């Protein structure tokens, strides 16, 4: 599937049979392009990079090296899932980089959202480049570019793919899912045997929890956010009709609480659940009161430092989906 324009004759991948045919076609094309060369992939654990990783493992095995950078801003259990699925189950050539301290130290006392984004993006590239320079014989870079990226941003997907690499690391690109829409990528992922929870992972911003731990990030507030978010996703995930996206936010404010008869300062957790078709506009989902109460009780009981649970039910516009 050469070129960046999806042929009108190309069938939508809506079932396992069509997905398997696509996989076989891509295996042939990947092997033809790669030959005896080596491929590098930044594996975030998101849907697109995970599907590309699984596809390349099937096509070229150990010729692929995956680099997973843990910047400390991932959701609960995500780095562990990447290691379990790709290293332990798929026997991938996986490099895991624990860069948590590097990222969080650089973000200390930084409160401006765009500055936070730039710091996260720059350090990610720096870490990836450092790992790439340790490898020999790598000539190709695999990316999880999908068709909406090409339509909307000329093929650049800065939060999952590696842009801005130095001149000596300008690799030839391998982009096996670049003509697919997100729903098709998910069908292919399931056909490749990836876990349902990974294939149907919710949209997640490139800076991760960094834009949901608003203001200057502190480690204790970030850790509490990770735990609260896991509770929100677990409880809303039990509903029959799931919202498009649901998550928690801990803003950089404190409020008074009472514990053991004494007043103390704690953080609020904000619940956000929305439905959208194109992410340009979004409607807040009216959650069942039983679900909200369960989330409230669990967060207050299980998450340190939190003394309020709030519900953000504003639409986009006027609010954005994310808080930063």
Buried (B, 14 or more C-beta within 10 A) or exposed (E): BEEBEBEEEEEEBEEEEBBBEBBEEBBEBBEEBBEEBBBBBBBBBBBBBBBBBBBBBBBBEEBBBBBBBBBBBBBBEBBEBBBEBBBEEBEBBBBBBEBBEBBBEBBEEBEEBEEBBEBBBEBBBEBBBEBBEEEEEBEBBBBBBBBEBBEEEEBEBBBBBBEEBEEEBEBEBBBBBBBBBEEBBBBBBBBBEBBEEBBEBBBBBBBBBBBBBBBBBBEEBBBBBBBBBBBBBEBBEEBEEBBBBBBBBBBEEBEEBEEEEEEEEBBBBBBBBBBBEEEEEBBBBEBEEEBBEBBBEBBBEEBEBBBBBBBBBEEBEEBEBBBB
